[in-house]
Amino acid sequence: MISEMKNYPTRFINCVLRILLLIILLNACSTNLGSVNNNAIEPGETIKIAVLTPYGAQEKKLSYIGKSLRDAAFLAKQDLGSLNFQLKIYDTEGREDISIDSVHSAINDGANIIVGPFLPETTKAISTVSKSKGIRVISFSNDLTVAGNNIFIIGDTSVNRAEKLIKYSLEQKKYRFGIISPINKKYNELENSIRDKISRNGGIETFSIHYTEELENLSEIAKEVREKAINTNTDAIIFTDDPNKKISLLAAELQDITNSTEKGKIQIIGLSRWDLSSSILSESSLQGSWVAIPDTRFRAIYEKRFVKKFGYRPHLKSSLAYDAIALVGALIRKRDIEQSYYPFNTNEILNSNGFIGIDGIFRFKSDRTTEKELAIATIERSQPNILKLSPNKFP
């Protein structure tokens, strides 16, 4: 496993995160990738960042996520030191109407850029207003449907994980892919994206099979999968669903053809974060499966500092706010050096070299989604073990 640097002294830990915040690769910026923000900002003017999070939501888990995002933004501001910007937090409560009120308040307060909100529906709700004012939005969402125009999404997407896993599979000479998904509109769209990634990278889709919520039908589904996998010489089967009992049951039914530790057997690939599910990790039929996971080198350092400052363990997604503020801070620093009037124009955000975040390097693509470099791991002895480290730079 990648070292988590648990035993490093506090001074070094603080230094590492501050350096992490201020690193931005400024070469090879792409050109002609989008329009310039019409709202010019004087080079010496204080930048105003509005952060929209659902920390006041009635639903307990959403409130916890919102609070973690809010506090992570404060931690990033602290680590950016004397950089010339102001941070103001607006509570969306996870509601569309309040999100719209919040973005109006942020604009009236002079916000130059908006970070958040978290939910896709609240992101959609603010898109029209923010676009009309020429303000860029870096949403915490990972919903592909909300990205576009002035909305950039910083959340890791299943499509990003799929591409990394497909490329790794091809490197291992596994070219033929089957797909197993639940019957759900969201997964239909995801399947189409996976097909595109398979085709673009030189692979072949051999079959796709869908299952319902009824557990009693899984044996028949497994039989169909087995027949199609054998008849089409499938090399790997991609499971698109989030960790649940149905995945374990299907994998158990297919174990005779998918024991991935044996040469020549069909490889199981998990598209979601199987590494975070104890039931998936401990399932004997899923040992040898492949998953894509973030670079973990800075995660333990970040969480240790967060707990020390705020007194509670942050939600896993809190780092999205830290990374977003760090990204904005890097653009402000570049503005201060170059005396630019447009620090948040599309070309700057679409820096092809990317940015360094808590979970590794990332960059925005022209479709406003995020590409994140990931490690490839195999489930072995009920834990993820690294097969390929997350790259330190984009190709």
NUNUDREN-57197 format. One record per atom (N, C-alpha, C): z, x, y. Coordinates in steps of 0.02 Angstrom, whole numbers, padded with zeros to 5 digits, always signed. Each point is the difference from the previous one (the first is absolute). Example, Ala and Ser with C-alpha at 12.3 -4.5 7.8 and 13.67 -1.06 7.14 Angstrom:
<torlos>
+00390+00660-00284 +00000-00045+00059 +00000+00045+00060 -00036-00018+00053 +00003+00042+00059 +00037-00039+00055 
</torlos>
This chain:
<torlos>
+00000+00042-00060 +00000-00042+00060 +00000+00044+00063 -00025-00027+00053 +00000+00036+00063 +00071+00006+00025 +00017+00059+00023 +00068+00012+00024 +00016-00046+00059 +00062-00026+00002 +00021-00043+00055 +00044+00037+00050 +00007+00066-00009 +00035+00042+00049 +00071-00024+00014 +00035-00023-00050 +00065-00030+00011 +00053+00050+00024 -00008+00063-00016 +00053+00048+00013 -00011+00041+00062 -00049-00018+00041 -00013+00039+00060 +00052-00017+00053 +00019+00050+00042 +00049-00012+00052 -00024-00051+00052 +00047-00033+00032 -00015-00054+00047 -00045+00024+00056 +00013+00060+00027 -00042+00025+00056 -00072+00006-00021 -00012+00026-00061 -00068+00007-00024 -00032-00069-00010 +00038-00047-00028 -00026-00067-00012 -00023-00032+00065 +00042+00005+00052 -00018-00029+00064 -00062+00033+00029 -00004+00066-00008 -00057+00038+00025 -00064-00022-00035 +00004-00009-00066 -00060-00019-00038 -00028-00066+00025 +00044-00050+00010 -00024-00065+00021 -00028+00002+00071 +00030+00040+00042 -00027+00004+00068 -00067+00035+00002 -00008+00052-00041 -00065+00032-00005 -00051-00049-00029 +00021-00037-00051 -00043-00051-00031 -00027-00048+00052 +00044-00020+00046 -00021-00048+00052 -00053+00028+00046 +00004+00064+00016 -00042+00027+00053 -00065+00031-00024 -00010+00001-00067 -00062+00028-00027 -00055-00052+00004 -00055+00017+00030 -00060-00042-00002 -00060+00046-00002 -00045-00013-00044 -00060+00041-00006 -00052-00027+00049 -00019+00041+00049 -00040-00026+00055 -00074+00018-00004 -00020+00038-00052 -00070+00020-00004 -00042-00053-00034 -00064+00004+00011 -00050-00041-00036 +00011-00075+00009 +00020-00022+00059 +00005-00071+00013 -00069-00031-00004 -00005-00058-00032 -00064-00034-00007 -00021-00029+00068 -00064-00007+00009 -00026-00028+00062 -00037-00065-00013 -00008-00039+00054 -00036-00063-00003 +00028-00048-00052 +00067-00001-00006 +00032-00042-00050 +00028-00064+00029 -00001-00007+00065 +00026-00062+00028 +00004+00004+00075 +00014-00057+00029 +00001-00004+00072 +00064+00031+00028 -00003+00020+00062 +00058+00028+00034 +00043-00056+00028 +00066+00009-00005 +00046-00048+00030 -00012-00001+00076 -00013-00058+00027 -00015-00006+00071 +00061+00010+00045 +00060-00001-00030 +00061+00006+00040 +00017+00074+00010 -00025+00029+00054 +00014+00070+00015 +00074+00010+00015 +00028+00056-00023 +00070+00018+00012 +00000+00067+00035 +00033+00003+00057 +00004+00063+00037 +00033+00053-00044 -00026+00062+00001 +00026+00052-00045 +00076+00011+00005 +00030-00009+00057 +00072+00010+00006 +00041-00063-00009 -00033-00056-00012 +00035-00064-00005 +00040-00006-00065 +00058-00031+00003 +00041-00011-00059 -00034-00051-00045 -00009+00018-00063 -00031-00046-00048 +00052-00050-00024 -00022-00063-00005 +00045-00053-00024 -00024-00025-00068 +00042+00008-00050 -00015-00020-00069 +00040-00062-00017 -00034-00053-00020 +00034-00061-00023 +00002+00001-00076 +00058-00011-00028 +00008-00003-00073 +00021-00070-00020 -00040-00032-00042 +00013-00069-00022 +00023+00001-00072 +00062-00022-00013 +00026-00002-00068 +00038-00066-00011 +00006-00022-00063 +00034-00064-00014 +00075+00009-00016 +00036+00040+00039 +00070+00014-00017 +00044-00062+00007 -00022-00051+00037 +00039-00061+00008 -00021-00056-00047 -00040+00016-00051 -00024-00051-00046 +00057-00032-00039 -00007-00064-00015 +00051-00035-00039 +00002+00024-00072 -00058+00017-00027 -00002+00025-00069 +00030+00070-00002 +00049+00010-00044 +00041+00060+00000 -00041+00063-00012 -00045-00001-00049 -00040+00060-00015 -00045+00018+00058 -00031-00049+00030 -00045+00013+00057 +00039+00028+00059 +00060-00027+00011 +00042+00026+00054 +00018+00073-00012 +00016+00017-00063 +00017+00068-00018 -00059+00047+00012 -00060-00022-00018 -00060+00040+00012 -00009+00009+00076 +00007-00054+00037 -00008+00002+00073 +00050+00047+00033 +00062-00004-00022 +00052+00044+00027 -00015+00073-00016 -00022+00013-00061 -00017+00069-00021 -00058+00027+00042 -00051-00042+00011 -00057+00021+00042 +00023+00015+00071 +00041-00044+00027 +00025+00009+00068 +00038+00066+00007 +00046+00013-00046 +00041+00060+00004 -00040+00063-00014 -00050-00005-00044 -00043+00058-00012 -00039+00019+00063 -00020-00051+00039 -00034+00013+00063 +00047+00037+00048 +00063-00021+00002 +00049+00034+00043 +00010+00072-00023 +00002+00012-00066 +00009+00067-00026 -00059+00045+00020 -00060-00028-00005 -00060+00038+00020 +00002+00017+00074 +00022-00048+00041 +00005+00013+00072 +00048+00057+00014 +00057-00001-00035 +00049+00053+00008 -00030+00068-00018 -00038+00002-00055 -00029+00063-00023 -00056+00025+00044 -00031-00045+00039 -00053+00021+00045 +00027+00029+00065 +00066-00002+00008 +00032+00035+00055 -00020-00026+00069 -00021+00047+00042 -00012-00016+00071 -00070-00025+00014 -00039-00016-00050 -00067-00026+00011 +00002-00061+00045 -00048-00007+00045 +00003-00049+00053 -00023-00070-00023 +00045-00036-00033 -00016-00069-00020 +00063-00042-00006 -00010-00066+00005 +00054-00048-00009 -00014-00042-00061 +00053-00018-00035 -00006-00041-00060 +00039-00065+00011 -00034-00057-00012 +00035-00064+00007 -00014-00042-00062 +00054-00028-00028 -00005-00038-00062 -00003-00075+00015 -00044-00035-00035 -00007-00072+00007 +00008-00032-00069 +00043-00050-00004 +00014-00033-00064 -00050-00057-00011 -00037+00004-00056 -00048-00053-00016 +00031-00054-00045 +00057+00016-00032 +00033-00044-00048 -00046-00018-00059 -00057+00036-00005 -00047-00015-00054 -00039-00064+00012 +00000-00026+00061 -00033-00063+00017 -00060+00011+00046 -00053-00038-00012 -00061+00008+00039 +00011-00018+00073 +00034-00055+00013 +00009-00022+00070 +00042+00050+00040 +00052+00026-00032 +00042+00049+00035 -00036+00066+00008 -00043+00017-00048 -00041+00061+00006 -00046-00004+00060 -00030-00058+00010 -00044-00010+00058 +00040+00006+00065 +00060-00031+00001 +00043+00007+00059 +00019+00073+00012 +00014+00036-00055 +00021+00070+00006 -00056+00043+00028 -00061-00012-00023 -00055+00042+00024 -00015-00016+00073 +00007-00063+00021 -00007-00016+00071 +00053+00036+00041 +00062+00000-00025 +00054+00035+00035 -00014+00075+00005 -00025+00029-00056 -00015+00071+00000 -00055+00017+00051 -00051-00042+00003 -00055+00012+00048 +00026-00007+00071 +00041-00051+00012 +00029-00009+00067 +00046+00058+00019 +00030+00032-00050 +00043+00057+00012 -00039+00065+00008 -00066-00005-00006 -00042+00059+00012 -00014+00043-00061 +00005-00028-00060 -00011+00039-00061 -00071+00030-00001 -00004+00064-00018 -00064+00034-00006 -00027-00001-00071 +00044-00009-00048 -00019-00003-00071 +00053-00040-00037 -00020-00035-00052 +00047-00041-00039 +00004+00028-00071 +00061+00009-00024 +00013+00021-00069 +00034-00059-00036 -00030-00021-00057 +00022-00060-00033 -00050-00056+00016 +00012-00062-00022 +00057-00022-00040 -00008+00017-00074 +00043-00029-00042 +00002+00018-00071 -00043-00046-00043 +00007-00064+00009 -00034-00048-00043 -00074-00008+00020 -00044-00012-00049 -00070-00010+00018 -00012-00061+00044 +00037-00054-00013 -00010-00061+00040 +00022+00009+00072 +00053+00040+00012 +00020+00012+00069 -00047+00050+00034 -00028+00045-00040 -00050+00046+00028 -00062-00038+00022 -00023-00046-00042 -00057-00042+00018 +00016-00041+00063 +00062-00024+00005 +00019-00043+00056 -00006+00036+00067 +00013+00065+00002 -00001+00036+00064 -00068+00033+00014 -00046-00004-00047 -00062+00038+00006 -00042-00021+00060 -00006-00065+00012 -00042-00024+00054 +00026+00022+00068 +00065-00008+00009 +00031+00017+00064 -00005+00075+00013 +00017+00040-00050 -00002+00073+00009 -00071+00025+00012 -00047-00030-00035 -00070+00021+00009 -00024-00017+00071 +00018-00059+00024 -00022-00021+00067 +00026+00046+00055 +00056+00033-00014 +00030+00046+00049 -00020+00073-00013 -00040+00012-00052 -00022+00068-00015 +00055+00045-00025 +00050-00029-00034 +00057+00039-00024 -00007+00012-00075 +00007+00063-00021 -00003+00017-00070 +00065-00022-00035 -00007-00021-00063 +00057-00021-00041 +00000+00040-00064 +00056+00032-00015 +00008+00034-00065 +00049-00043-00040 -00027-00042-00043 +00040-00048-00038 +00030+00034-00062 +00060-00023-00019 +00032+00025-00061 -00030-00031-00063 -00044-00047+00008 -00029-00036-00056 -00044+00045-00044 -00009-00021-00063 -00050+00032-00043 -00054-00050-00022 -00004-00056+00036 -00049-00052-00015 -00067+00018+00031 -00050+00012-00042 -00066+00021+00024 -00032-00051+00046 +00017-00063-00008 -00034-00053+00038 +00020-00001+00074 +00055+00033+00018 +00022-00001+00070 -00027+00060+00038 -00027+00049-00034 -00025+00061+00033 -00067-00014+00033 -00010+00030+00058 -00064-00007+00035 +00008-00003+00074 -00052+00018+00037 +00001+00000+00073 +00058+00044+00026 +00049-00031+00032 +00055+00039+00029 +00060+00005-00048 -00004-00029-00060 +00056+00000-00047 -00010+00053-00053 +00045+00049-00002 +00002+00051-00052 +00059-00014-00046 -00009+00006-00066 +00056-00011-00045 +00022+00066-00030 +00065+00014+00002 +00027+00063-00024 +00030-00005-00070 +00006-00061-00026 +00027-00009-00068 -00047+00026-00053 +00028+00027-00054 -00041+00025-00056 -00029-00060-00037 -00064+00004-00016 -00033-00057-00032 -00015+00014-00073 -00007-00053-00039 -00019+00007-00070 -00069+00032-00007 -00044-00013+00048 -00067+00029-00002 +00004+00076+00008 +00044+00023+00044 +00010+00072+00008 +00025+00032-00065 +00050-00032-00032 +00026+00026-00063 -00054-00002-00054 -00040-00053-00001 -00054-00006-00049 -00049+00057+00006 -00020+00017+00062 -00049+00053+00009 +00027+00067-00025 +00064+00014+00015 +00029+00064-00022 +00003+00003-00076 +00018-00055-00032 +00006-00002-00073 -00069+00003-00034 -00049-00034+00029 -00067+00001-00027 -00030+00071+00004 +00009+00032+00057 -00026+00069+00007 +00033+00047-00049 +00066-00008-00009 +00035+00043-00048 -00026-00013-00071 -00010-00064-00017 -00026-00018-00066 -00067+00032-00013 -00044-00002+00050 -00066+00031-00008 +00005+00075-00010 +00049+00031+00035 +00011+00072-00010 +00021+00014-00073 +00033-00048-00031 +00022+00007-00069 -00052-00026-00050 -00061-00011+00026 -00058-00022-00041 +00011-00070-00030 +00033-00042+00038 +00007-00071-00018 -00042-00039+00050 -00057-00025-00023 -00050-00029+00044 -00005-00076-00004 +00026-00030-00053 -00012-00071-00013 +00066-00039+00006 +00001-00048+00047 +00062-00033+00019 -00001-00075-00015 +00053-00024-00032 +00012-00072-00005 +00054-00019+00050 +00000-00063+00021 +00049-00024+00050 +00035-00062-00027 +00067+00000+00005 +00040-00058-00020 +00039-00024+00061 -00008-00065+00017 +00031-00028+00060 +00026-00070-00013 +00051-00021+00039 +00020-00070-00002 -00052-00044+00035 +00000-00064-00015 -00045-00047+00034 +00030-00015+00069 -00031+00029+00052 +00028-00006+00067 -00053+00023+00049 -00008-00037+00054 -00052+00018+00050 +00009+00070+00027 +00063+00019+00011 +00013+00067+00026 -00027+00054-00047 +00010-00011-00065 -00022+00050-00048 -00076-00002-00011 -00031-00057+00013 -00073-00003-00002 -00030+00047+00052 +00029-00001+00060 -00024+00044+00053 +00014+00073-00017 +00058+00013-00030 +00017+00067-00019 -00048+00026-00054 -00015-00043-00048 -00048+00019-00053 -00067+00021+00029 -00024-00037+00048 -00064+00017+00031 +00003+00069+00033 +00056+00015+00030 +00008+00066+00031 +00003+00055-00053 +00034-00015-00056 +00004+00050-00054 -00069+00013-00029 -00039-00054-00010 -00068+00009-00025 -00041+00045+00046 +00009-00011+00065 -00036+00041+00049 +00020+00073-00006 +00065+00013-00007 +00024+00069-00006 -00024+00032-00065 +00000-00037-00054 -00026+00026-00064 -00073+00019+00007 -00040-00045+00028 -00071+00012+00008 -00015+00058+00047 +00033+00001+00058 -00012+00052+00050 +00017+00070-00025 +00049+00003-00046 +00021+00066-00025 -00034+00019-00066 -00047-00041-00023 -00040+00018-00058 +00027-00025-00066 +00047-00048+00002 +00026-00029-00062 -00037-00065-00017 +00022-00031-00055 -00030-00062-00024 +00055-00050-00016 -00007-00061+00025 +00046-00053-00019 -00026-00031-00065 +00043-00003-00052 -00022-00025-00065 +00019-00073-00010 +00056-00022+00029 +00019-00071-00006 +00056-00015+00050 +00010-00064+00013 +00059-00023+00038 +00025-00063-00034 +00065-00004-00010 +00031-00056-00034 +00060-00023+00041 +00010-00066+00002 +00054-00029+00040 +00050-00038-00044 +00062-00001+00023 +00051-00037-00038 +00038-00047+00047 +00029-00051-00030 +00038-00050+00038 +00075+00017-00002 +00039-00044+00028 +00072+00011+00002 +00034-00014-00067 -00035-00035-00045 +00030-00020-00064 +00004+00059-00048 +00060+00017-00021 +00010+00057-00045 -00029-00012-00069 -00002-00064-00021 -00023-00014-00069 -00074+00015-00009 -00038+00008+00054 -00071+00014-00006 -00016+00074-00004 +00050+00043+00007 -00013+00071+00006 -00028+00032-00063 +00018-00027-00058 -00026+00028-00063 -00075-00009-00004 -00024-00059+00022 -00072-00012+00000 -00035+00044+00051 +00032+00010+00058 -00028+00044+00051 -00005+00071-00027 +00053+00022-00032 +00001+00068-00028 -00055+00009-00052 -00011-00051-00040 -00053+00003-00051 -00068+00008+00033 -00012-00038+00054 -00063+00005+00036 -00009+00069+00031 +00054+00026+00029 -00003+00067+00030 -00016+00052-00052 +00033-00004-00058 -00011+00049-00053 -00073+00000-00022 -00028-00059-00010 -00069-00005-00023 -00049+00029+00052 +00011-00019+00063 -00046+00024+00052 +00007+00075+00011 +00062+00024-00002 +00011+00072+00012 -00034+00042-00054 +00006-00023-00063 -00031+00037-00055 -00076-00005+00002 -00025-00060+00012 -00073-00012-00001 -00037+00034+00058 +00036+00012+00055 -00032+00029+00059 +00017+00074+00009 +00035+00029-00049 +00020+00071+00004 +00038+00016+00064 +00046-00045+00017 +00039+00008+00061 +00046+00061-00004 +00003+00038+00054 +00043+00059+00002 +00069-00014+00030 +00003-00049+00046 +00063-00014+00035 +00003-00074+00018 +00061-00027+00000 +00011-00069+00020 +00046+00000+00060 -00022-00032+00054 +00038-00005+00062 +00037-00066+00002 +00067+00003+00005 +00041-00060+00011 +00013-00006+00075 -00021-00056+00030 +00006-00007+00073 +00065-00032+00022 +00035-00034-00045 +00058-00041+00020 +00060+00043+00017 +00047-00029+00038 +00064+00032+00013 +00041+00001-00064 +00049+00045-00005 +00040+00005-00061 +00031-00068-00020 -00012-00020-00063 +00030-00062-00025 -00002+00001-00076 +00030-00051-00030 +00006-00003-00072 -00068-00006-00035 -00048-00033+00033 -00066-00010-00031 -00035+00066-00012 +00007+00048+00046 -00031+00065-00010 +00029+00034-00062 +00066-00002-00006 +00033+00031-00058 -00023-00032-00065 -00004-00067+00000 -00020-00036-00061 -00072+00015-00019 -00044+00001+00050 -00070+00016-00014 -00008+00071-00026 +00035+00047+00032 -00004+00069-00021 +00025+00009-00071 +00053-00036-00018 +00027+00004-00068 -00051-00026-00051 -00036-00053+00018 -00052-00028-00045 -00059+00048-00008 -00010+00043+00049 -00058+00045+00000 +00017+00072-00022 +00061+00009-00020 +00026+00068-00011 -00041+00040-00052 -00031-00036-00046 -00038+00036-00052 -00063+00034+00027 -00025-00024+00058 -00060+00031+00029 +00014+00036+00066 +00060-00006+00026 +00014+00029+00066 +00059+00049-00001 +00014+00030-00057 +00052+00050-00001 -00028+00062+00034 +00013+00004+00065 -00035+00049+00042 +00019+00072-00015 +00052+00011-00039 +00020+00069-00016 -00044+00030-00054 -00041-00041-00033 -00043+00025-00053 -00072+00008+00026 -00031+00054-00019 -00068+00014+00022 -00048-00054-00024 -00043-00023+00046 -00050-00049-00019 +00022-00072+00009 +00062-00011+00015 +00024-00068+00010 -00014-00024+00071 +00004-00065+00010 -00016-00029+00065 +00060+00009+00048 -00016+00023+00060 +00052+00014+00050 +00020-00063+00038 +00065-00013+00005 +00025-00054+00043 +00014+00027+00069 -00023-00038+00051 +00011+00018+00070 +00035-00057+00035 +00055+00015+00033 +00037-00050+00039 -00016+00007+00073 -00024-00054+00031 -00022+00004+00069 +00056-00008+00051 +00055-00033-00020 +00055-00010+00046 +00053+00054-00013 +00057-00005+00033 +00052+00051-00003 +00042-00008-00063 -00029+00015-00058 +00036-00003-00063 +00059+00049-00001 -00005+00053+00038 +00053+00050+00001 +00065-00027+00028 -00002-00057+00034 +00060-00029+00030 +00031-00054-00044 -00029-00013-00058 +00023-00053-00045 +00032+00030-00062 +00065-00009-00008 +00035+00029-00058 -00025-00031-00065 -00017-00065+00001 -00024-00033-00061 -00068+00027-00021 -00044+00014+00048 -00065+00028-00015 +00008+00072-00026 +00042+00039+00034 +00009+00070-00019 +00029+00007-00071 +00042-00048-00019 +00032+00005-00066 -00041-00032-00056 -00054-00034+00017 -00041-00034-00051 -00037+00052-00043 +00012-00001-00064 -00029+00051-00044 -00076-00002-00001 -00030-00059+00006 -00073-00007-00003 -00034+00025+00064 +00039+00014+00052 -00028+00024+00063 +00012+00074+00011 +00031+00033-00049 +00008+00072+00005 -00069+00033-00003 -00013+00045+00046 -00066+00031+00004 -00046-00032+00051 +00022-00056+00029 -00040-00033+00052 -00004+00043+00063 -00051-00012+00039 -00009+00036+00063 +00014-00045+00059 +00033+00027+00050 +00013-00035+00063 -00011+00048+00058 -00011-00028+00059 -00006+00040+00061 +00063-00010+00042 +00032+00055+00020 +00062-00005+00037 -00002+00045+00062 +00040-00015+00050 +00000+00041+00061 +00030+00069-00012 -00016+00045+00045 +00032+00065+00002 +00074-00011+00016 +00045+00026-00041 +00072-00015+00008 +00038+00056+00036 -00033+00052+00023 +00036+00059+00024 +00045-00014+00060 -00021-00045+00044 +00039-00013+00061 +00042-00064-00005 -00010-00040-00052 +00034-00065-00005 +00076+00008-00001 +00026+00044-00043 +00073+00008-00005 +00031+00025+00065 -00036+00046+00034 +00023+00025+00064 +00004-00056+00051 -00052-00039+00004 -00004-00056+00047 +00056-00050-00013 +00009-00020-00063 +00051-00050-00015 +00071+00026+00013 +00011+00064-00013 +00066+00029+00014 +00017-00004+00074 -00049+00017+00041 +00012-00002+00073 +00007-00073+00024 -00038-00045-00029 +00004-00070+00019 +00070-00027-00015 +00024+00013-00061 +00067-00025-00020 +00054+00030+00045 -00007+00063+00017 +00050+00032+00043 +00003-00032+00069 -00058-00019+00026 -00002-00029+00067 +00019-00074+00002 -00025-00039-00050 +00008-00072+00004 +00049-00029-00051 +00021+00039-00049 +00052-00022-00046 -00023-00044-00057 -00064-00005-00012 -00025-00039-00058 -00065+00031-00025 -00017-00015-00062 -00061+00026-00030 -00059-00042+00023 -00052+00032+00027 -00057-00039+00027 -00044-00027-00056 -00036-00053+00016 -00050-00026-00046 -00056+00052-00006 -00032+00001-00058 -00053+00048-00014 -00054-00001+00054 -00015-00059+00027 -00054-00008+00049 +00020+00022+00070 +00063+00019+00010 +00023+00020+00067 -00040+00059+00026 -00022+00044-00045 -00036+00059+00022 -00066-00017+00035 -00025-00060-00010 -00061-00020+00035 +00011+00001+00076 +00059-00022+00021 +00015+00001+00072 +00010+00071+00025 +00034+00041-00040 +00010+00070+00019 -00068+00034+00009 -00044-00010-00050 -00066+00032+00003 -00042-00026+00058 +00005-00065+00013 -00040-00028+00055 +00022+00028+00068 +00066+00004+00010 +00025+00028+00063 -00017+00075+00004 +00004+00035-00056 -00018+00070-00001 -00073+00010+00018 -00043-00044-00027 -00071+00002+00015 -00012-00011+00075 +00031-00052+00027 -00007-00014+00072 +00026+00059+00041 +00056+00029-00022 +00027+00058+00034 -00048+00058+00001 -00035+00011-00056 -00049+00054-00004 -00057-00012+00049 -00021-00063+00006 -00054-00016+00047 +00023+00008+00073 +00063-00016+00012 +00027+00010+00068 +00003+00074+00016 +00022+00040-00048 +00003+00072+00011 -00070+00029+00015 -00049-00024-00037 -00069+00022+00012 -00022-00022+00070 +00018-00061+00019 -00016-00025+00068 +00030+00046+00053 +00062+00020-00010 +00034+00043+00049 -00034+00068+00006 -00026+00025-00056 -00034+00065+00000 -00068-00005+00034 -00037-00052-00018 -00069-00007+00024 -00006-00040+00064 +00056-00030+00022 -00001-00043+00060 -00050-00057-00007 +00000-00031-00058 -00046-00054-00014 +00025-00066+00029 -00048-00042+00020 +00016-00067+00025 +00001-00052-00056 -00025+00018-00059 -00007-00048-00054 +00028+00028-00065 +00067+00007-00005 +00029+00031-00060 -00007-00041-00063 -00011-00067+00008 -00002-00043-00059 -00069-00030-00012 -00052+00034+00023 -00066-00027-00015 -00013+00008-00075 -00049-00035-00024 -00013-00004-00072 -00015+00069-00030 -00037+00042+00037 -00017+00066-00027 +00063+00042-00013 +00050-00006+00043 +00062+00038-00010 +00037-00024-00062 +00004-00065-00008 +00037-00028-00058 -00037+00015-00065 -00067+00002+00003 -00040+00014-00060 -00011+00075-00011 +00048+00040+00020 -00003+00072-00012 -00013+00014-00074 -00056+00031-00016 -00019+00008-00070 +00045+00048-00038 +00035+00044+00035 +00047+00045-00033 +00066-00033-00017 +00015-00055+00035 +00058-00039-00017 +00066+00023+00030 +00054-00027-00028 +00068+00011+00024 +00046+00013-00060 +00057+00031+00013 +00048+00012-00053 +00056-00052+00006 +00015-00034-00055 +00052-00051-00001 +00055+00016-00050 +00049-00043-00003 +00056+00009-00046 -00024+00003-00072 -00051-00039-00018 -00025-00003-00068 -00066+00039-00009 -00013+00048+00043 -00060+00040-00007 -00050-00013+00056 -00059+00029-00006 -00050-00006+00053 -00037-00067-00004 -00021-00024+00058 -00038-00062+00003 -00047+00002+00060 -00050-00044-00003 -00046-00007+00056 -00029-00070+00000 -00021-00022+00058 -00032-00066+00005 -00075+00008-00010 -00030-00049-00034 -00072-00001-00012 -00033-00045+00051 -00066+00000+00002 -00036-00039+00050 +00011-00075-00008 +00020-00022-00061 +00014-00071-00009 +00072-00018+00019 +00036+00049+00029 +00068-00008+00026 +00053-00003-00055 -00017+00014-00062 +00049+00006-00054 +00022+00073-00004 +00051+00013-00041 +00027+00068-00005 -00019+00032-00066 -00022+00062+00004 -00007+00041-00060 +00061+00045-00004 +00034-00002-00057 +00059+00043-00011 -00012+00042-00062 +00011+00065+00007 -00004+00043-00059 +00062-00012-00043 -00011-00003-00065 +00053-00017-00047 +00001+00049-00059 +00057+00005-00031 +00006+00038-00062 -00018-00046-00059 -00025+00029-00053 -00013-00038-00062 +00056+00019-00049 +00031-00051-00029 +00055+00012-00046 -00011-00038-00066 +00030+00024-00052 +00000-00035-00064 +00070-00021-00017 +00008-00058-00031 +00066-00023-00022 +00016+00035-00066 +00052+00038+00001 +00019+00040-00058 +00075+00003-00005 +00026-00019-00058 +00073-00003-00010 +00033-00043+00053 -00032-00055+00016 +00027-00051+00046 +00007+00024+00072 -00042+00048+00020 -00001+00020+00070 -00069+00026+00018 -00017-00002+00065 -00065+00025+00020 +00000+00076+00003 -00049+00031-00030 -00007+00073+00002 -00068+00017+00029 +00000+00046+00047 -00060+00016+00039 -00053+00035-00042 -00060-00028+00002 -00059+00031-00030 -00040+00038+00051 -00004-00029+00060 -00038+00031+00054 +00038-00011+00066 +00015+00054+00034 +00038-00004+00063 -00042-00034+00054 +00035-00032+00046 -00034-00028+00058 -00028+00056+00043 -00064-00004+00020 -00030+00053+00041 +00035+00006+00068 -00003+00060+00028 +00029+00012+00066 -00050-00010+00057 -00063-00011-00018 -00051-00013+00052 -00055-00042-00032 -00037-00035+00043 -00055-00041-00023 -00061+00043-00014 -00040-00019-00050 -00060+00039-00016 -00052-00004+00056 
</torlos>
